[in-house]
């Protein structure tokens, strides 16, 4: 019974992927440290925390350094290899939101 609970807890933690908060789309790719924690980023320069973490699925999310390895994140220092596409998608999100 304990083994099943441990396996289930692991499975749930693997599914708990952090996704960038769309409310911060205007700050993605700005490079001016304006992005808040949980907002999207293409590198550390976007984040007020100076920590852009890969969410484990190839997307950058600003994170506190202390939380950069939680919920599937892979630590600070993420540099998005598809930055141009990510920035274009963020600009489209801003246009959709109207802010």
Chimera marker file (.cmm) of the C-alpha trace (Angstrom):
<marker_set name="trace">
<marker id="1" x="0.000" y="0.000" z="0.000" r="1" g="1" b="0" radius="0.5"/>
<marker id="2" x="2.834" y="2.429" z="0.825" r="1" g="1" b="0" radius="0.5"/>
<marker id="3" x="4.553" y="1.628" z="-2.473" r="1" g="1" b="0" radius="0.5"/>
<marker id="4" x="1.400" y="2.527" z="-4.422" r="1" g="1" b="0" radius="0.5"/>
<marker id="5" x="1.160" y="5.846" z="-2.567" r="1" g="1" b="0" radius="0.5"/>
<marker id="6" x="4.803" y="6.668" z="-3.356" r="1" g="1" b="0" radius="0.5"/>
<marker id="7" x="4.360" y="5.818" z="-7.042" r="1" g="1" b="0" radius="0.5"/>
<marker id="8" x="1.170" y="7.881" z="-7.200" r="1" g="1" b="0" radius="0.5"/>
<marker id="9" x="2.858" y="10.854" z="-5.492" r="1" g="1" b="0" radius="0.5"/>
<marker id="10" x="5.736" y="10.652" z="-7.984" r="1" g="1" b="0" radius="0.5"/>
<marker id="11" x="3.345" y="10.496" z="-10.938" r="1" g="1" b="0" radius="0.5"/>
<marker id="12" x="1.456" y="13.552" z="-9.704" r="1" g="1" b="0" radius="0.5"/>
<marker id="13" x="4.701" y="15.509" z="-9.185" r="1" g="1" b="0" radius="0.5"/>
<marker id="14" x="5.826" y="14.693" z="-12.724" r="1" g="1" b="0" radius="0.5"/>
<marker id="15" x="2.545" y="16.042" z="-14.090" r="1" g="1" b="0" radius="0.5"/>
<marker id="16" x="2.875" y="19.304" z="-12.133" r="1" g="1" b="0" radius="0.5"/>
<marker id="17" x="4.593" y="21.223" z="-14.930" r="1" g="1" b="0" radius="0.5"/>
<marker id="18" x="4.895" y="24.963" z="-14.505" r="1" g="1" b="0" radius="0.5"/>
<marker id="19" x="3.648" y="26.969" z="-17.491" r="1" g="1" b="0" radius="0.5"/>
<marker id="20" x="4.519" y="30.631" z="-18.063" r="1" g="1" b="0" radius="0.5"/>
<marker id="21" x="1.812" y="33.080" z="-17.007" r="1" g="1" b="0" radius="0.5"/>
<marker id="22" x="0.397" y="34.798" z="-20.130" r="1" g="1" b="0" radius="0.5"/>
<marker id="23" x="-0.225" y="38.019" z="-18.176" r="1" g="1" b="0" radius="0.5"/>
<marker id="24" x="3.488" y="38.762" z="-18.506" r="1" g="1" b="0" radius="0.5"/>
<marker id="25" x="3.669" y="38.239" z="-22.276" r="1" g="1" b="0" radius="0.5"/>
<marker id="26" x="4.737" y="41.852" z="-22.886" r="1" g="1" b="0" radius="0.5"/>
<marker id="27" x="7.957" y="41.236" z="-20.923" r="1" g="1" b="0" radius="0.5"/>
<marker id="28" x="9.087" y="38.118" z="-22.814" r="1" g="1" b="0" radius="0.5"/>
<marker id="29" x="12.330" y="38.896" z="-24.615" r="1" g="1" b="0" radius="0.5"/>
<marker id="30" x="12.594" y="42.434" z="-23.236" r="1" g="1" b="0" radius="0.5"/>
<marker id="31" x="15.932" y="41.772" z="-21.556" r="1" g="1" b="0" radius="0.5"/>
<marker id="32" x="15.271" y="44.539" z="-19.018" r="1" g="1" b="0" radius="0.5"/>
<marker id="33" x="14.546" y="42.411" z="-15.916" r="1" g="1" b="0" radius="0.5"/>
<marker id="34" x="10.890" y="43.494" z="-15.975" r="1" g="1" b="0" radius="0.5"/>
<marker id="35" x="9.359" y="40.000" z="-15.905" r="1" g="1" b="0" radius="0.5"/>
<marker id="36" x="7.734" y="38.761" z="-12.698" r="1" g="1" b="0" radius="0.5"/>
<marker id="37" x="8.137" y="35.292" z="-11.202" r="1" g="1" b="0" radius="0.5"/>
<marker id="38" x="5.970" y="32.801" z="-13.167" r="1" g="1" b="0" radius="0.5"/>
<marker id="39" x="6.118" y="34.959" z="-16.311" r="1" g="1" b="0" radius="0.5"/>
<marker id="40" x="7.688" y="33.671" z="-19.512" r="1" g="1" b="0" radius="0.5"/>
<marker id="41" x="11.305" y="34.368" z="-20.454" r="1" g="1" b="0" radius="0.5"/>
<marker id="42" x="13.888" y="33.595" z="-23.101" r="1" g="1" b="0" radius="0.5"/>
<marker id="43" x="16.887" y="34.068" z="-20.769" r="1" g="1" b="0" radius="0.5"/>
<marker id="44" x="17.853" y="35.332" z="-17.306" r="1" g="1" b="0" radius="0.5"/>
<marker id="45" x="17.921" y="38.986" z="-18.481" r="1" g="1" b="0" radius="0.5"/>
<marker id="46" x="14.122" y="38.991" z="-18.822" r="1" g="1" b="0" radius="0.5"/>
<marker id="47" x="13.508" y="38.155" z="-15.164" r="1" g="1" b="0" radius="0.5"/>
<marker id="48" x="13.469" y="40.485" z="-12.165" r="1" g="1" b="0" radius="0.5"/>
<marker id="49" x="14.784" y="37.479" z="-10.239" r="1" g="1" b="0" radius="0.5"/>
<marker id="50" x="17.615" y="36.995" z="-12.792" r="1" g="1" b="0" radius="0.5"/>
<marker id="51" x="16.507" y="33.352" z="-13.078" r="1" g="1" b="0" radius="0.5"/>
<marker id="52" x="14.929" y="31.955" z="-16.238" r="1" g="1" b="0" radius="0.5"/>
<marker id="53" x="14.307" y="28.242" z="-15.692" r="1" g="1" b="0" radius="0.5"/>
<marker id="54" x="13.395" y="25.624" z="-18.294" r="1" g="1" b="0" radius="0.5"/>
<marker id="55" x="10.017" y="24.266" z="-17.236" r="1" g="1" b="0" radius="0.5"/>
<marker id="56" x="11.095" y="20.787" z="-18.358" r="1" g="1" b="0" radius="0.5"/>
<marker id="57" x="9.234" y="21.102" z="-21.642" r="1" g="1" b="0" radius="0.5"/>
<marker id="58" x="11.397" y="23.714" z="-23.356" r="1" g="1" b="0" radius="0.5"/>
<marker id="59" x="9.649" y="26.855" z="-22.132" r="1" g="1" b="0" radius="0.5"/>
<marker id="60" x="11.304" y="29.478" z="-19.949" r="1" g="1" b="0" radius="0.5"/>
<marker id="61" x="9.620" y="30.658" z="-16.777" r="1" g="1" b="0" radius="0.5"/>
<marker id="62" x="10.987" y="33.280" z="-14.394" r="1" g="1" b="0" radius="0.5"/>
<marker id="63" x="11.576" y="31.708" z="-11.027" r="1" g="1" b="0" radius="0.5"/>
<marker id="64" x="13.015" y="32.448" z="-7.638" r="1" g="1" b="0" radius="0.5"/>
<marker id="65" x="16.397" y="30.765" z="-7.450" r="1" g="1" b="0" radius="0.5"/>
<marker id="66" x="15.229" y="28.770" z="-4.422" r="1" g="1" b="0" radius="0.5"/>
<marker id="67" x="12.343" y="27.327" z="-6.500" r="1" g="1" b="0" radius="0.5"/>
<marker id="68" x="14.221" y="26.864" z="-9.785" r="1" g="1" b="0" radius="0.5"/>
<marker id="69" x="14.357" y="23.078" z="-9.406" r="1" g="1" b="0" radius="0.5"/>
<marker id="70" x="10.770" y="22.544" z="-8.230" r="1" g="1" b="0" radius="0.5"/>
<marker id="71" x="7.802" y="21.181" z="-10.187" r="1" g="1" b="0" radius="0.5"/>
<marker id="72" x="9.875" y="19.900" z="-13.086" r="1" g="1" b="0" radius="0.5"/>
<marker id="73" x="11.904" y="23.085" z="-13.593" r="1" g="1" b="0" radius="0.5"/>
<marker id="74" x="15.537" y="22.520" z="-14.535" r="1" g="1" b="0" radius="0.5"/>
<marker id="75" x="17.263" y="25.434" z="-12.804" r="1" g="1" b="0" radius="0.5"/>
<marker id="76" x="18.279" y="28.980" z="-13.681" r="1" g="1" b="0" radius="0.5"/>
<marker id="77" x="20.197" y="29.840" z="-16.820" r="1" g="1" b="0" radius="0.5"/>
<marker id="78" x="17.746" y="28.686" z="-19.489" r="1" g="1" b="0" radius="0.5"/>
<marker id="79" x="18.422" y="30.196" z="-22.912" r="1" g="1" b="0" radius="0.5"/>
<marker id="80" x="15.553" y="29.570" z="-25.314" r="1" g="1" b="0" radius="0.5"/>
<marker id="81" x="16.908" y="28.089" z="-28.571" r="1" g="1" b="0" radius="0.5"/>
<marker id="82" x="13.678" y="29.237" z="-30.247" r="1" g="1" b="0" radius="0.5"/>
<marker id="83" x="13.716" y="32.762" z="-28.787" r="1" g="1" b="0" radius="0.5"/>
<marker id="84" x="12.463" y="34.460" z="-31.965" r="1" g="1" b="0" radius="0.5"/>
<marker id="85" x="9.431" y="32.156" z="-32.113" r="1" g="1" b="0" radius="0.5"/>
<marker id="86" x="8.772" y="32.529" z="-28.389" r="1" g="1" b="0" radius="0.5"/>
<marker id="87" x="8.933" y="36.328" z="-28.616" r="1" g="1" b="0" radius="0.5"/>
<marker id="88" x="6.638" y="36.339" z="-31.671" r="1" g="1" b="0" radius="0.5"/>
<marker id="89" x="4.113" y="34.156" z="-29.819" r="1" g="1" b="0" radius="0.5"/>
<marker id="90" x="4.307" y="36.488" z="-26.802" r="1" g="1" b="0" radius="0.5"/>
<marker id="91" x="3.673" y="39.533" z="-29.030" r="1" g="1" b="0" radius="0.5"/>
<marker id="92" x="0.650" y="37.754" z="-30.509" r="1" g="1" b="0" radius="0.5"/>
<marker id="93" x="-0.596" y="37.072" z="-26.979" r="1" g="1" b="0" radius="0.5"/>
<marker id="94" x="-0.202" y="40.759" z="-26.103" r="1" g="1" b="0" radius="0.5"/>
<marker id="95" x="-2.203" y="41.742" z="-29.195" r="1" g="1" b="0" radius="0.5"/>
<marker id="96" x="-4.903" y="39.256" z="-28.238" r="1" g="1" b="0" radius="0.5"/>
<marker id="97" x="-5.025" y="40.518" z="-24.645" r="1" g="1" b="0" radius="0.5"/>
<marker id="98" x="-4.918" y="44.164" z="-25.637" r="1" g="1" b="0" radius="0.5"/>
<marker id="99" x="-2.320" y="45.074" z="-22.990" r="1" g="1" b="0" radius="0.5"/>
<link id1="1" id2="2" r="1" g="1" b="0" radius="0.2"/>
<link id1="2" id2="3" r="1" g="1" b="0" radius="0.2"/>
<link id1="3" id2="4" r="1" g="1" b="0" radius="0.2"/>
<link id1="4" id2="5" r="1" g="1" b="0" radius="0.2"/>
<link id1="5" id2="6" r="1" g="1" b="0" radius="0.2"/>
<link id1="6" id2="7" r="1" g="1" b="0" radius="0.2"/>
<link id1="7" id2="8" r="1" g="1" b="0" radius="0.2"/>
<link id1="8" id2="9" r="1" g="1" b="0" radius="0.2"/>
<link id1="9" id2="10" r="1" g="1" b="0" radius="0.2"/>
<link id1="10" id2="11" r="1" g="1" b="0" radius="0.2"/>
<link id1="11" id2="12" r="1" g="1" b="0" radius="0.2"/>
<link id1="12" id2="13" r="1" g="1" b="0" radius="0.2"/>
<link id1="13" id2="14" r="1" g="1" b="0" radius="0.2"/>
<link id1="14" id2="15" r="1" g="1" b="0" radius="0.2"/>
<link id1="15" id2="16" r="1" g="1" b="0" radius="0.2"/>
<link id1="16" id2="17" r="1" g="1" b="0" radius="0.2"/>
<link id1="17" id2="18" r="1" g="1" b="0" radius="0.2"/>
<link id1="18" id2="19" r="1" g="1" b="0" radius="0.2"/>
<link id1="19" id2="20" r="1" g="1" b="0" radius="0.2"/>
<link id1="20" id2="21" r="1" g="1" b="0" radius="0.2"/>
<link id1="21" id2="22" r="1" g="1" b="0" radius="0.2"/>
<link id1="22" id2="23" r="1" g="1" b="0" radius="0.2"/>
<link id1="23" id2="24" r="1" g="1" b="0" radius="0.2"/>
<link id1="24" id2="25" r="1" g="1" b="0" radius="0.2"/>
<link id1="25" id2="26" r="1" g="1" b="0" radius="0.2"/>
<link id1="26" id2="27" r="1" g="1" b="0" radius="0.2"/>
<link id1="27" id2="28" r="1" g="1" b="0" radius="0.2"/>
<link id1="28" id2="29" r="1" g="1" b="0" radius="0.2"/>
<link id1="29" id2="30" r="1" g="1" b="0" radius="0.2"/>
<link id1="30" id2="31" r="1" g="1" b="0" radius="0.2"/>
<link id1="31" id2="32" r="1" g="1" b="0" radius="0.2"/>
<link id1="32" id2="33" r="1" g="1" b="0" radius="0.2"/>
<link id1="33" id2="34" r="1" g="1" b="0" radius="0.2"/>
<link id1="34" id2="35" r="1" g="1" b="0" radius="0.2"/>
<link id1="35" id2="36" r="1" g="1" b="0" radius="0.2"/>
<link id1="36" id2="37" r="1" g="1" b="0" radius="0.2"/>
<link id1="37" id2="38" r="1" g="1" b="0" radius="0.2"/>
<link id1="38" id2="39" r="1" g="1" b="0" radius="0.2"/>
<link id1="39" id2="40" r="1" g="1" b="0" radius="0.2"/>
<link id1="40" id2="41" r="1" g="1" b="0" radius="0.2"/>
<link id1="41" id2="42" r="1" g="1" b="0" radius="0.2"/>
<link id1="42" id2="43" r="1" g="1" b="0" radius="0.2"/>
<link id1="43" id2="44" r="1" g="1" b="0" radius="0.2"/>
<link id1="44" id2="45" r="1" g="1" b="0" radius="0.2"/>
<link id1="45" id2="46" r="1" g="1" b="0" radius="0.2"/>
<link id1="46" id2="47" r="1" g="1" b="0" radius="0.2"/>
<link id1="47" id2="48" r="1" g="1" b="0" radius="0.2"/>
<link id1="48" id2="49" r="1" g="1" b="0" radius="0.2"/>
<link id1="49" id2="50" r="1" g="1" b="0" radius="0.2"/>
<link id1="50" id2="51" r="1" g="1" b="0" radius="0.2"/>
<link id1="51" id2="52" r="1" g="1" b="0" radius="0.2"/>
<link id1="52" id2="53" r="1" g="1" b="0" radius="0.2"/>
<link id1="53" id2="54" r="1" g="1" b="0" radius="0.2"/>
<link id1="54" id2="55" r="1" g="1" b="0" radius="0.2"/>
<link id1="55" id2="56" r="1" g="1" b="0" radius="0.2"/>
<link id1="56" id2="57" r="1" g="1" b="0" radius="0.2"/>
<link id1="57" id2="58" r="1" g="1" b="0" radius="0.2"/>
<link id1="58" id2="59" r="1" g="1" b="0" radius="0.2"/>
<link id1="59" id2="60" r="1" g="1" b="0" radius="0.2"/>
<link id1="60" id2="61" r="1" g="1" b="0" radius="0.2"/>
<link id1="61" id2="62" r="1" g="1" b="0" radius="0.2"/>
<link id1="62" id2="63" r="1" g="1" b="0" radius="0.2"/>
<link id1="63" id2="64" r="1" g="1" b="0" radius="0.2"/>
<link id1="64" id2="65" r="1" g="1" b="0" radius="0.2"/>
<link id1="65" id2="66" r="1" g="1" b="0" radius="0.2"/>
<link id1="66" id2="67" r="1" g="1" b="0" radius="0.2"/>
<link id1="67" id2="68" r="1" g="1" b="0" radius="0.2"/>
<link id1="68" id2="69" r="1" g="1" b="0" radius="0.2"/>
<link id1="69" id2="70" r="1" g="1" b="0" radius="0.2"/>
<link id1="70" id2="71" r="1" g="1" b="0" radius="0.2"/>
<link id1="71" id2="72" r="1" g="1" b="0" radius="0.2"/>
<link id1="72" id2="73" r="1" g="1" b="0" radius="0.2"/>
<link id1="73" id2="74" r="1" g="1" b="0" radius="0.2"/>
<link id1="74" id2="75" r="1" g="1" b="0" radius="0.2"/>
<link id1="75" id2="76" r="1" g="1" b="0" radius="0.2"/>
<link id1="76" id2="77" r="1" g="1" b="0" radius="0.2"/>
<link id1="77" id2="78" r="1" g="1" b="0" radius="0.2"/>
<link id1="78" id2="79" r="1" g="1" b="0" radius="0.2"/>
<link id1="79" id2="80" r="1" g="1" b="0" radius="0.2"/>
<link id1="80" id2="81" r="1" g="1" b="0" radius="0.2"/>
<link id1="81" id2="82" r="1" g="1" b="0" radius="0.2"/>
<link id1="82" id2="83" r="1" g="1" b="0" radius="0.2"/>
<link id1="83" id2="84" r="1" g="1" b="0" radius="0.2"/>
<link id1="84" id2="85" r="1" g="1" b="0" radius="0.2"/>
<link id1="85" id2="86" r="1" g="1" b="0" radius="0.2"/>
<link id1="86" id2="87" r="1" g="1" b="0" radius="0.2"/>
<link id1="87" id2="88" r="1" g="1" b="0" radius="0.2"/>
<link id1="88" id2="89" r="1" g="1" b="0" radius="0.2"/>
<link id1="89" id2="90" r="1" g="1" b="0" radius="0.2"/>
<link id1="90" id2="91" r="1" g="1" b="0" radius="0.2"/>
<link id1="91" id2="92" r="1" g="1" b="0" radius="0.2"/>
<link id1="92" id2="93" r="1" g="1" b="0" radius="0.2"/>
<link id1="93" id2="94" r="1" g="1" b="0" radius="0.2"/>
<link id1="94" id2="95" r="1" g="1" b="0" radius="0.2"/>
<link id1="95" id2="96" r="1" g="1" b="0" radius="0.2"/>
<link id1="96" id2="97" r="1" g="1" b="0" radius="0.2"/>
<link id1="97" id2="98" r="1" g="1" b="0" radius="0.2"/>
<link id1="98" id2="99" r="1" g="1" b="0" radius="0.2"/>
</marker_set>
